[in-house]
Amino acid sequence: MTLLRRTTLAGLLATGTAGLAADFPSRPMNWIVPFPPGGSNDIFARPIAAFVGERLGQPVVVENRGGAGGTIGGMTAARSKPDGCTLLVVNPSLTFASIVYAESGFDLMRDFAPVSGLAQVPVALVVNPAKIDAKDLSGFLALARKSPGTINIGSSGLGTIPHLAIVLLQQRTGIQLTHVPYRGGGPALQDMMAGQIDATFAPLSTVSSYVQSGRLRALALAAPKREAVLPDVPTFAQAGVADFNVSTWYGLFAPKATPAAILETLHGAIQAALADPGIRHIWSDQGAEPDLQSRQAFTEFVGREVERWSRIARTVGLPME
């Protein structure tokens, strides 16, 4: 191929890609949250969706499609048209979904292109104070050792980050808890406040207001540092359990074949939302940090997270129920 022909072809491809971005979005957008309503995925998806819809001139519908640890919604998004109008809201649970669910039908890095991060959020161990008479983590561990298996601890589902946190806590401390998996973090939280379960691991974003009101008690943060929203809650390391970091994050992903120009347009709109003072205030109230990485940096971060969580999932023996 001559230099002129290569230059002409490159120009045509660039023009075509630019045209795709200029026409995007040509129809309403659908963001799939692969978990039931009321969880942390909703908290971070919905404000961004409203902002992006206004910025790009098309409405964004946030659709909750829960089940099988997020893999039902993930499979739906993976098979959707790669035109940028269907995105998947992802948390770390989906980085190792193919290990837990052999029939998940998709692989995050093979079938999706990272678009943008949304937030980085610490995870807390919280209890219903009417059910668990423990003021701190050491008191909780003492209760668990005194009566093995009598504390019911919920999670957002088999093979999710809260489930891994439960398994890791038992391994690190030698306690025995009774795991109660739900179909999402929202239902687990509702049941805990209703007294059906005793404890759960949950993102700070979903429990901080309940802790502040006294309806729940946070015993420790599975994070490197304390958070301003709950300054009196220690980290696990400060409470005596070292190397216990299961902080979570949220991001948006598109089907793999989505054109790069559209991915960049979406990334720019999402980053503009994260810089908006109103959204930054929401994030601050939830104990979250906005994820302001470039798309390339976010892609590299996700690759490291896939390796990390897949290794932990295999270490704790998933699938195990």
SEGUPA-792649 format. One record per atom (N, C-alpha, C, O): x negated, y negated, z negated. Coordinates in steps of 0.001 Angstrom, whole numbers, padded with zeros to 6 digits, always signed. Example, Ala and Ser with C-alpha at 12.3 -4.5 7.8 and 13.67 -1.06 7.14 Angstrom:
<pts>
-013190+005690-007800-012300+004500-007800-013200+003300-007800-014236+003319-008465-012850+002250-007080-013670+001060-007140-012900-000030-007870-013409-001138-008039
</pts>
This chain:
<pts>
-000852+001193+000000+000000+000000+000000-000885-001239+000000-001791-001345-000826-000640-002177+000911-001449-003379+000991-001153-004288-000186-000145-004149-000877-002094-005247-000392-001919-006218-001464-000640-007014-001268+000081-007282-002229-000344-007409+000019+000866-008200+000295+002109-007406-000069+003032-007934-000689+002132-006106+000325+003315-005283+000039+003473-005089-001470+004590-005127-001986+002342-004876-002189+002438-004718-003643+002951-005991-004295+003759-005938-005222+002479-007143-003807+002912-008418-004364+004397-008634-004104+005137-009077-004982+004825-008310-002871+006237-008479-002532+007122-007575-003379+008171-008000-003862+006686-006297-003561+007465-005373-004371+007555-005847-005817+008615-005776-006438+006432-006332-006346+006441-006828-007718+007385-008005-007868+008082-008142-008874+007396-008858-006842+008295-010008-006886+009746-009603-006867+010573-010164-007586+010056-008606-006022+011445-008137-005949+011881-007508-007274+012998-007729-007742+010975-006716-007872+011316-006099-009153+011520-007145-010230+012446-007039-011033+010667-008150-010253+010797-009207-011248+012103-009972-011049+012796-010301-012012+012431-010253-009776+013675-010963-009491+014883-010150-009924+015836-010684-010492+014831-008827-009643+015945-007965-010033+016111-007897-011533+017232-007931-012041+014986-007801-012256+015042-007746-013713+015570-009045-014284+016382-009038-015209+015110-010165-013734+015598-011456-014199+017083-011596-013942+017808-012184-014745+017540-011051-012810+018967-011116-012495+019795-010332-013484+020888-010751-013862+019265-009170-013913+019965-008380-014912+020119-009158-016200+021194-009166-016799+019044-009818-016635+019098-010583-017873+020041-011772-017743+020756-012112-018685+020039-012408-016557+020898-013577-016348+022369-013203-016389+023194-013987-016857+022708-012012-015904+024105-011563-015881+024547-010930-017191+025734-010666-017384+023605-010686-018089+023924-009989-019335+024394-010969-020403+023832-012058-020517+025408-010612-021188+026268-009439-021047+027466-009752-020159+028024-010848-020222+027850-008811-019354+028966-009014-018424+030290-008538-018997+031337-008702-018369+030249-007948-020190+031468-007445-020817+031276-007441-022339+030153-007610-022814+032351-007250-023108+032205-007188-024570+031223-006102-024983+031090-005076-024316+030547-006344-026082+029532-005422-026579+030076-004603-027738+030963-005043-028468+029527-003401-027894+029950-002480-028934+028716-002047-029728+027794-001448-029177+028709-002355-031020+027616-001929-031882+028138-000813-032773+029067-001015-033554+027540+000360-032655+027994+001527-033393+027245+001626-034721+026019+001736-034754+028006+001582-035813+027477+001877-037142+027809+003346-037424+028983+003684-037572+026809+004223-037501+027101+005663-037579+027419+006154-038986+027118+007295-039338+028023+005291-039780+028426+005619-041142+029772+004965-041424+030158+004034-040717+030507+005436-042455+031813+004855-042764+031714+003386-043169+030628+002907-043498+032839+002667-043149+032844+001254-043558+032446+001099-045029+032572+002025-045831+031967-000094-045350+031698-000436-046738+030279-000220-047198+029946-000550-048335+029428+000329-046343+028050+000568-046726+027126-000559-046309+027557-001560-045737+025842-000379-046607+024863-001426-046326+024679-001664-044832+024336-002773-044421+024902-000634-044011+024780-000831-042561+025750-001906-042076+025397-002736-041238+026972-001888-042606+027954-002912-042270+027499-004294-042718+027639-005273-041986+026950-004361-043938+026557-005652-044515+025594-006387-043597+025672-007607-043453+024679-005638-042973+023671-006293-042144+024054-006376-040676+023522-007218-039952+024957-005527-040220+025336-005558-038806+026345-006652-038496+026214-007346-037488+027344-006815-039345+028469-007682-038984+028119-009165-038872+028547-009796-037905+027366-009762-039805+027015-011177-039607+026178-011417-038356+026360-012416-037660+025252-010489-038074+024416-010617-036883+025269-010474-035622+025086-011217-034658+026196-009524-035631+027058-009297-034463+027866-010546-034133+027981-010925-032967+028424-011183-035154+029213-012396-034913+028352-013505-034312+028785-014203-033395+027140-013664-034827+026236-014700-034321+025829-014405-032882+025870-015289-032027+025436-013162-032616+024986-012791-031272+026121-012921-030270+025897-013366-029144+027333-012544-030654+028474-012687-029753+028686-014122-029327+028925-014396-028151+028601-015046-030279+028755-016467-029952+027609-016951-029077+027830-017716-028139+026409-016522-029367+025236-017001-028626+025231-016497-027186+024851-017227-026270+025656-015241-026985+025604-014645-025655+026928-014740-024895+026997-014337-023734+027968-015261-025526+029214-015532-024812+030126-014352-024591+031029-014418-023756+029909-013260-025328+030799-012100-025273+031011-011584-026690+030074-011574-027488+032229-011157-027015+032459-010638-028368+031685-009350-028620+031434-008567-027704+031313-009148-029880+030659-007912-030300+031590-007195-031270+031951-007741-032312+031974-005985-030927+032823-005163-031789+031925-004208-032561+031163-003448-031965+032014-004247-033894+031265-003309-034730+032169-002123-035026+033222-002272-035645+031750-000948-034580+032554+000265-034694+031900+001251-035653+030772+001690-035429+032610+001595-036714+032123+002620-037637+032485+003998-037108+033655+004315-036893+031449+004811-036901+031673+006166-036412+030783+007108-037218+029694+007486-036786+031283+007482-038420+030480+008246-039356+030563+009744-039132+031322+010235-038297+029750+010455-039916+029761+011909-039878+028408+012500-039570+027637+011944-038788+028117+013644-040195+026889+014412-039948+025638+013551-040107+024745+013575-039260+025584+012785-041210+024396+012008-041509+024068+010952-040472+022904+010586-040314+025077+010454-039758+024857+009424-038746+024646+009955-037348+024541+009175-036401+024581+011284-037195+024235+011827-035882+025401+011800-034895+025172+011805-033686+026645+011771-035377+027781+011687-034448+027763+010342-033726+027874+010284-032501+027623+009269-034489+027518+007949-033866+026269+007820-033029+026288+007199-031967+025163+008414-033508+023918+008350-032749+024025+009031-031408+023530+008516-030405+024667+010186-031375+024829+010908-030120+025714+010124-029150+025459+010103-027946+026752+009482-029683+027630+008663-028835+026854+007523-028200+026989+007267-027003+026041+006839-028994+025259+005719-028471+024217+006186-027467+023991+005523-026455+023577+007325-027739+022536+007831-026840+023089+008132-025457+022372+008000-024465+024357+008534-025375+024966+008907-024099+025681+007740-023413+026274+007917-022350+025627+006567-024006+026340+005424-023432+025547+004807-022280+024362+005088-022101+026212+003976-021520+025581+003317-020378+024456+002397-020851+024662+001605-021771+023267+002485-020240+022129+001689-020710+022134+000268-020147+021227-000126-019414+023167-000492-020501+023281-001851-019981+023211-002900-021082+023497-004074-020843+022829-002481-022296+022695-003410-023402+023988-003722-024126+023978-004442-025124+025094-003197-023645+026388-003516-024259+026789-002521-025340+027784-002731-026033+026025-001437-025494+026242-000515-026597+024934-000358-027351+023933+000091-026792+024949-000730-028626+023766-000605-029467+024092+000261-030675+025254+000414-031053+023052+000822-031270+023192+001659-032455+022522+000980-033631+021371+000553-033535+023240+000878-034746+022665+000362-035989+021976+001523-036692+022605+002539-036987+020688+001372-036957+019858+002475-037447+019273+002129-038807+018876+000990-039053+019224+003122-039688+018420+003040-040901+017474+004245-040912+017566+005088-040020+016572+004354-041885+015574+005428-041820+016143+006839-041787+015447+007764-041369+017391+007033-042217+017961+008376-042193+017951+008974-040788+017839+010189-040629+018068+008127-039775+018110+008637-038404+016725+008917-037837+016609+009470-036744+015667+008543-038566+014320+008819-038052+013983+010300-038141+013104+010776-037422+014671+011038-039014+014395+012473-039148+015665+013293-038995+015723+014433-039457+016684+012730-038351+017976+013418-038209+017839+014748-037477+018551+015703-037788+016935+014818-036511+016801+016057-035736+016230+017194-036579+016385+018362-036224+015567+016865-037696+015063+017894-038603+016207+018466-039429+016293+019675-039641+017085+017579-039893+018184+017991-040765+019299+018649-039963+019871+019656-040380+019600+018060-038799+020699+018552-037968+020125+019028-036640+019896+018232-035730+019898+020323-036540+019279+020883-035335+020118+020617-034089+019586+020557-032980+021426+020459-034269+022318+020221-033137+022674+018751-033004+023717+018420-032441+021821+017857-033514+022138+016428-033485+022297+015895-032066+023054+014951-031841+021587+016493-031102+021759+016107-029713+020953+014896-029282+021046+014477-028129+020158+014322-030187+019332+013183-029781+018106+013090-030676+018071+013628-031783+017118+012401-030170+015903+012099-030915+015695+010586-030829+015744+010015-029740+015465+009940-031966+015454+008473-031999+014435+007879-031036+014771+006979-030266+013207+008359-031063+012173+007765-030223+012265+008220-028773+011831+007500-027874+012818+009394-028531+012941+009884-027155+014109+009232-026430+014006+008919-025244+015216+009023-027133+016461+008631-026481+016849+007175-026670+017832+006715-026089+016082+006439-027483+016437+005046-027752+015233+004126-027593+014085+004553-027713+015520+002858-027322+014511+001806-027297+014792+000857-028458+015895+000316-028540+013833+000636-029359+014042-000326-030437+014278-001730-029879+013569-002175-028977+015272-002415-030419+015602-003774-029980+015067-004791-030978+014295-005678-030615+015476-004663-032232+015038-005619-033256+015336-005057-034630+016314-004334-034822+014488-005394-035580+014809-005133-036967+015816-006150-037471+015943-007238-036910+016519-005801-038513+017477-006713-039144+017035-007101-040547+017003-008284-040887+016692-006101-041363+016388-006392-042761+015550-005284-043370+015598-004134-042932+014786-005647-044381+014061-004708-045231+014676-004823-046627+014789-005923-047168+015075-003686-047212+015861-003708-048448+015368-002648-049433+015194-001491-049047+015138-003020-050704+014770-002017-051696+015964-001145-052084+017116-001563-051968+015674+000059-052542+016691+001003-053004+016611+001099-054523+015522+001125-055095+017781+001153-055175+017838+001207-056637+018521+002480-057108+019419+002994-056440+018093+002990-058262+018827+004038-058969+019829+003345-059881+019444+002613-060793+021112+003577-059635+022158+002917-060422+023050+003973-061062+023225+005069-060530+023612+003616-062222+024495+004525-062946+025760+003785-063343+025788+002557-063416+026803+004560-063598+028027+004031-064180+027811+003987-065694+027699+005042-066318+027748+002792-066307+027425+002714-067739+028475+003353-068637+028187+003693-069784+029698+003519-068122+030727+004201-068910+030514+005711-068930+031079+006411-069771+029699+006210-068006+029452+007655-067901+028060+008045-068416+027877+009125-068977+027093+007160-068220+025705+007454-068578+025241+006472-069647+025103+005277-069388+025007+006979-070830+024585+006139-071947+023059+006032-071962+022389+006511-072878+022537+005393-070922+021092+005188-070820+020844+003744-070421+021418+003252-069450+019995+003075-071166+019703+001669-070910+018577+001482-069902+018434+000411-069313+017777+002530-069705+016629+002408-068818+016321+003780-068205+016993+004769-068497+015295+003818-067354+014963+005055-066657+014528+006149-067621+014898+007308-067438+013758+005811-068633+013306+006840-069579+014487+007465-070308+014482+008666-070578+015508+006656-070634+016702+007193-071264+017466+008128-070336+017993+009153-070769+017521+007767-069062+018181+008611-068059+017464+009948-067927+018103+011000-067895+016150+009908-067851+015373+011142-067714+015533+012018-068958+015581+013244-068857+015615+011385-070128+015801+012144-071363+017144+012867-071370+017233+014025-071780+018194+012171-070911+019512+012802-070818+019479+013991-069849+020030+015054-070134+018826+013791-068705+018761+014853-067697+017998+016064-068216+018362+017199-067909+016942+015840-069001+016158+016959-069537+016922+017679-070650+016794+018891-070823+017706+016923-071391+018471+017519-072487+019562+018456-071976+019819+019510-072558+020205+018045-070863+021313+018839-070316+021132+018989-068806+021776+018278-068035+020265+019905-068377+019978+020047-066944+021232+020322-066117+022068+021145-066489+021349+019627-065000+022435+019866-064059+023753+019216-064414+024719+019353-063665+023828+018512-065535+025119+017939-065939+025347+016533-065380+026474+016037-065402+024300+015893-064882+024455+014561-064279+024744+014730-062798+023935+015292-062060+025895+014243-062368+026285+014298-060959+025794+013043-060253+026189+011932-060605+024947+013218-059274+024386+012073-058555+024773+012146-057088+024484+013132-056411+025417+011114-056604+025900+011099-055228+024879+010550-054258+023939+009856-054645+025078+010869-052991+024254+010299-051927+025146+009982-050734+026308+010386-050689+024602+009270-049787+025356+008925-048578+025421+010075-047589+025938+009906-046485+024904+011248-047964+025016+012421-047100+023766+013268-047112+022686+012806-047480+023924+014505-046709+022797+015418-046606+021770+014868-045619+022102+014504-044491+020531+014816-046062+019471+014379-045174+019370+012884-044994+018736+012423-044045+019979+012108-045882+019849+010656-045824+018748+010217-046793+018249+011022-047579+018375+008943-046732+017335+008433-047625+017714+008608-049094+016872+009054-049874+018951+008276-049514+019298+008534-050922+019161+010003-051308+018766+010310-052433+019485+010924-050381+019303+012347-050678+017824+012660-050890+017471+013351-051846+016964+012163-050017+015532+012392-050195+015054+011804-051511+014208+012395-052182+015586+010644-051890+015187+010016-053147+015551+010907-054333+014775+011027-055281+016735+011534-054282+017158+012442-055353+016193+013627-055456+015744+013980-056546+015882+014230-054317+014983+015386-054309+013603+014993-054831+013015+015712-055639+013087+013856-054371+011768+013404-054806+011747+013112-056302+010774+013431-056986+012829+012501-056817+012884+012199-058247+012837+013486-059068+012146+013549-060086+013562+014503-058633+013535+015784-059348+012150+016411-059292+011674+016970-060281+011503+016318-058134+010169+016900-057987+009145+016167-058855+008295+016796-059485+009230+014848-058884+008231+014061-059610+008407+014139-061128+007429+014005-061864+009644+014353-061614+009909+014275-063051+010279+015612-063679+010288+015735-064904+010586+016622-062855+010962+017921-063378+012389+018025-063878+012745+019021-064507+013218+017022-063616+014610+017078-064060+015459+017844-063051+015030+018089-061924+016662+018218-063466+017611+018904-062581+018912+018124-062564+019567+017971-063595+019290+017626-061377+020522+016876-061188+021442+017668-060266+020990+018556-059543+022713+017351-060291+023659+017980-059363+023963+017003-058241+024572+015956-058461+023534+017357-057039+023688+016487-055879+025102+016598-055313+025610+017696-055085+025731+015433-055088+027065+015381-054490+026970+014549-053212+026986+013320-053288+026870+015185-052032+026756+014419-050783+028104+013878-050329+029128+014553-050434+028086+012642-049820+029281+012016-049258+029065+011773-047771+028016+012105-047220+030074+011189-047131+029979+010876-045705+029481+009454-045455+029589+008936-044343+028942+008835-046488+028405+007490-046362+028192+006885-047729+028703+007385-048731+027421+005785-047764+027141+005136-049034+028358+004472-049650+028490+004430-050873+029257+003948-048808+030450+003298-049319+031324+004230-050151+031664+003883-051282+031705+005408-049630+032500+006345-050426+031805+006795-051706+032462+006959-052735+030491+006996-051663+029760+007391-052872+029847+006304-053926+030058+006589-055105+029684+005057-053502+029742+003933-054437+031140+003796-055040+031275+003551-056239+032168+003950-054229+033539+003863-054722+033818+004935-055773+034428+004654-056804+033373+006155-055512+033601+007238-056459+032818+007025-057759+033290+007392-058835+031632+006437-057658+030869+006207-058879+031555+005164-059759+031623+005325-060978+032051+004118-059157+032742+003100-059941+034059+003627-060493+034550+003127-061506+034639+004637-059834+035870+005256-060330+035589+006341-061362+036518+006932-061914+034312+006605-061624+033961+007592-062629+033909+009020-062146+033824+009942-062958+033958+009231-060822+033927+010592-060292+032514+011159-060265+032339+012373-060373+031514+010314-060126+030117+010727-060220+029415+009775-061184+029957+008733-061552+028212+010145-061584+027527+009405-062637+026501+008403-062122+026276+007365-062743+025885+008713-060992+024745+007927-060540+024607+008034-059034+025233+008882-058398+023780+007164-058471+023443+007260-057059+022212+006409-056786+021880+005511-057559+021544+006697-055690+020547+005789-055131+021248+004976-054053+021945+005540-053210+021073+003665-054069+021752+002816-053089+020910+001593-052782+020173+001117-053646+021008+001069-051551+020326-000181-051238+020789-001293-052174+021966-001369-052527+019863-002143-052568+020186-003249-053462+021299-004111-052895+022079-004701-053643+021372-004181-051581+022378-005020-050926+023800-004602-051261+024699-005444-051261+024029-003321-051547+025392-002863-051802+025743-002837-053287+026918-002719-053636+024760-002944-054155+025055-002781-055582+024705-003992-056438+025098-004037-057604+023982-004974-055905+023508-006073-056754+024653-006818-057435+024548-007156-058614+025742-007078-056717+026853-007830-057316+027525-007022-058429+027952-007592-059433+027622-005699-058259+028222-004851-059294+027320-004758-060525+027807-004671-061652+026016-004776-060307+025082-004776-061430+025179-006097-062182+025198-006117-063412+025239-007190-061444+025329-008498-062082+026611-008659-062895+026620-009344-063917+027697-008023-062436+028969-008116-063153+029078-007130-064307+030002-007227-065114+028147-006179-064398+028160-005209-065467+028908-003922-065157+028957-003020-065993+029492-003823-063963+030215-002602-063612+029265-001431-063377+029625-000276-063604+028058-001734-062925+027028-000716-062747+025773-001165-063471+025615-002345-063784+024872-000212-063738+023588-000542-064353+022472-000030-063451+022444+001150-063100+021565-000905-063080+020404-000512-062282+019266-000154-063230+018904-000943-064103+018703+001046-063052+017651+001519-063943+016255+001255-063404+015331+000990-064174+016094+001325-062077+014773+001099-061486+014904+000900-059987+015846+001382-059357+013938+000179-059429+013862-000045-057986+012799+000869-057393+011679+000943-057898+013159+001561-056320+012193+002406-055614+011469+001545-054590+011582+001765-053384+010729+000566-055084+010108-000455-054247+008794-000897-054884+008556-000621-056060+007936-001581-054122+006635-001983-054671+006714-003098-055710+005805-003236-056529+007792-003903-055693+007855-005060-056594+009289-005306-057042+010239-004803-056442+009426-006086-058102+010745-006500-058570+011361-007468-057561+010669-008040-056718+012678-007636-057670+013387-008522-056759+014053-009644-057535+014564-009440-058637+014040-010841-056941+014575-012028-057611+016058-011902-057915+016540-012481-058889+016801-011146-057085+018234-011029-057303+018547-010260-058587+019593-010484-059197+017646-009346-059011+017792-008603-060270+016422-008571-060962+015777-007525-061014+015991-009694-061481+014608-009791-061974+014303-008910-063178+013134-008632-063442+015311-008465-063913+015075-007659-065110+014963-006163-064816+014669-005374-065714+015196-005770-063560+015136-004361-063202+013709-004019-062772+013207-004594-061807+013048-003092-063471+011665-002746-063126+011590-001846-061907+012592-001267-061488+010412-001733-061348+010171-000728-060320+009997+000630-061002+009822+000700-062219+010046+001706-060214+009803+003032-060781+008415+003114-061385+008231+003722-062440+007437+002510-060731+006074+002549-061260+006015+001855-062617+005379+002359-063543+006669+000712-062740+006686-000002-064011+007438+000778-065090+007167+000628-066281+008403+001626-064650+009194+002423-065593+008570+003780-065884+009131+004571-066642+007403+004056-065282+006678+005270-065632+006631+006364-064589+006051+007420-064842+007235+006145-063398+007186+007139-062326+006405+006520-061164+006929+005672-060443+005179+006937-060991+004287+006316-060002+004590+006784-058579+005162+007852-058365+004192+005958-057620+004243+006309-056194+005632+006773-055772+005794+007851-055201+006633+005942-056063+008014+006288-055734+008625+005113-054970+009339+004288-055540+008334+005057-053681+008800+003964-052831+009658+004516-051708+009144+005138-050778+010966+004290-051789+011875+004723-050733+012712+003549-050227+013882+003710-049881+012103+002377-050190+012806+001206-049649+013284+001501-048231+012686+002300-047511+014357+000850-047852+014955+001138-046560+014919-000085-045659+014528-001173-046082+015328+000106-044417+015372-000972-043438+016520-000704-042475+017057+000402-042410+016883-001746-041729+017977-001646-040766+017533-002298-039462+016837-003314-039459+017956-001684-038341+017579-002228-037042+018583-001842-035986+019475-001028-036221+018425-002442-034808+019303-002166-033677+018513-001497-032565+017382-001878-032265+019141-000478-031952+018510+000301-030894+019459+000401-029713+020679+000421-029875+018874+000465-028514+019640+000611-027280+019270+001918-026594+018185+002448-026834+020151+002454-025741+019780+003643-024966+018459+003421-024225+018170+002307-023788+017672+004465-024087+016286+004366-023645+016124+003641-022309+015178+002872-022145+017020+003867-021359+016852+003316-020013+017314+001869-019881+017337+001342-018769+017679+001216-020971+018109-000183-020915+016965-001050-020385+015846-000945-020887+017211-001903-019385+016133-002727-018820+015449-003601-019862+016091-004115-020778+014139-003762-019711+013348-004520-020675+013835-005957-020810+013821-006513-021908+014267-006567-019702+014723-007957-019764+015943-008091-020671+016071-009072-021404+016830-007115-020623+018009-007144-021496+017597-006934-022948+018124-007591-023845+016651-006016-023183+016164-005803-024543+015570-007080-025120+015785-007394-026291+014831-007810-024309+014227-009059-024773+015293-010118-025044+015178-010878-026006+016323-010175-024209+017416-011116-024445+018105-010816-025770+018388-011720-026556+018369-009542-026004+018999-009142-027266+018097-009455-028455+018556-009976-029472+016825-009137-028323+015881-009406-029402+015855-010894-029739+015859-011269-030911+015829-011732-028716+015806-013173-028950+017051-013666-029674+016964-014507-030569+018218-013137-029281+019468-013547-029928+019506-013090-031385+019968-013825-032258+019025-011891-031644+019025-011370-033015+018034-012146-033885+018332-012466-035036+016867-012443-033339+015889-013206-034101+016389-014615-034393+016103-015166-035457+017129-015200-033462+017737-016507-033721+018740-016415-034865+018831-017319-035696+019486-015321-034899+020429-015117-036005+019697-015014-037333+020124-015597-038330+018586-014266-037349+017841-014075-038591+017214-015374-039097+016918-015504-040285+017015-016326-038196+016465-017626-038590+017550-018606-039026+017241-019681-039540+018815-018247-038827+019921-019128-039189+020023-019249-040716+020005-018230-041407+020130-020471-041255+020170-020648-042717+021309-019887-043387+021138-019363-044488+022462-019821-042738+023590-019108-043325+023310-017635-043480+023614-017049-044519+022727-017023-042450+022414-015598-042516+021262-015338-043470+021271-014338-044187+020285-016207-043491+019172-016046-044444+019684-016103-045883+019166-015412-046760+020705-016934-046119+021300-017016-047457+021982-015698-047817+021863-015218-048944+022699-015115-046849+023339-013805-047088+022285-012768-047432+022450-011999-048379+021212-012746-046673+020141-011772-046898+019557-011951-048301+019333-010974-049016+019310-013211-048692+018736-013495-050003+019650-013008-051120+019185-012430-052102+020944-013243-050966+021912-012791-051974+021925-011270-052097+022263-010732-053152+021555-010574-051016+021564-009104-051021+020212-008520-051439+020039-007302-051429+019263-009367-051801+017939-008868-052149+017182-008332-050960+016346-007440-051105+017466-008873-049769+016874-008374-048526+015939-009410-047914+016058-010610-048163+015011-008916-047113+014113-009775-046344+014470-009670-044865+014609-008557-044356+014623-010793-044153+014881-010698-042709+013689-010086-041984+012540-010364-042328+013956-009262-040994+012902-008594-040236+012577-009437-039009+013299-009400-038013+011499-010187-039085+011146-011147-038041+010025-010647-037132+009299-011455-036552+009874-009344-037000+008839-008783-036141+009177-008965-034665+010345-009030-034284+008137-009045-033844+008330-008972-032404+008879-007604-032049+008829-006677-032858+009405-007477-030831+009947-006182-030431+008845-005123-030379+009072-003973-030756+007662-005502-029917+006546-004560-029873+006147-004127-031281+005930-002943-031535+006052-005096-032195+005672-004766-033570+006737-003894-034233+006407-002980-034989+008010-004171-033955+009082-003357-034528+009022-001935-033980+009235-000975-034721+008733-001796-032693+008613-000470-032085+007493+000330-032753+007662+001513-033049+006358-000313-032988+005236+000365-033644+005592+000725-035085+005231+001798-035567+006301-000175-035769+006743+000092-037140+007660+001314-037183+007507+002176-038048+008608+001389-036254+009543+002517-036217+008794+003823-035983+009120+004843-036590+007797+003799-035108+007002+005003-034872+006345+005504-036144+006319+006706-036408+005813+004574-036935+005198+004970-038211+006248+005504-039180+005984+006457-039913+007429+004903-039190+008496+005355-040075+008999+006749-039691+009301+007566-040561+009086+007012-038401+009492+008348-037952+008503+009383-038470+008907+010432-038972+007210+009096-038354+006190+010029-038833+006283+010186-040347+006204+011302-040859+006450+009077-041067+006484+009121-042532+007670+009913-043060+007508+010825-043871+008870+009557-042592+010069+010189-043145+010213+011637-042667+010738+012476-043398+009758+011931-041467+009789+013318-041001+008889+014181-041872+009236+015315-042204+007734+013641-042242+006819+014380-043114+007446+014614-044488+007358+015715-045031+008083+013576-045052+008723+013724-046366+009873+014722-046282+010040+015551-047177+010675+014648-045203+011799+015571-045050+011327+017017-045028+011949+017890-045632+010235+017262-044334+009704+018634-044291+009123+019034-045652+009232+020190-046063+008508+018077-046346+007910+018355-047644+008958+018790-048667+008715+019695-049465+010124+018141-048639+011162+018472-049628+012035+019638-049153+012950+020057-049862+011757+020153-047973+012436+021366-047542+013746+021180-046842+014588+022076-046895+013970+020053-046181+015205+019881-045413+015097+020641-044090+014004+020739-043533+016213+021184-043570+017534+021212-044219+017568+022220-045358+016912+023260-045315+018368+021876-046397+018339+022711-047602+019710+023036-048146+019807+023735-049155+020790+022554-047517+022135+022862-048013+023037+023184-046842+024218+023473-047033
</pts>
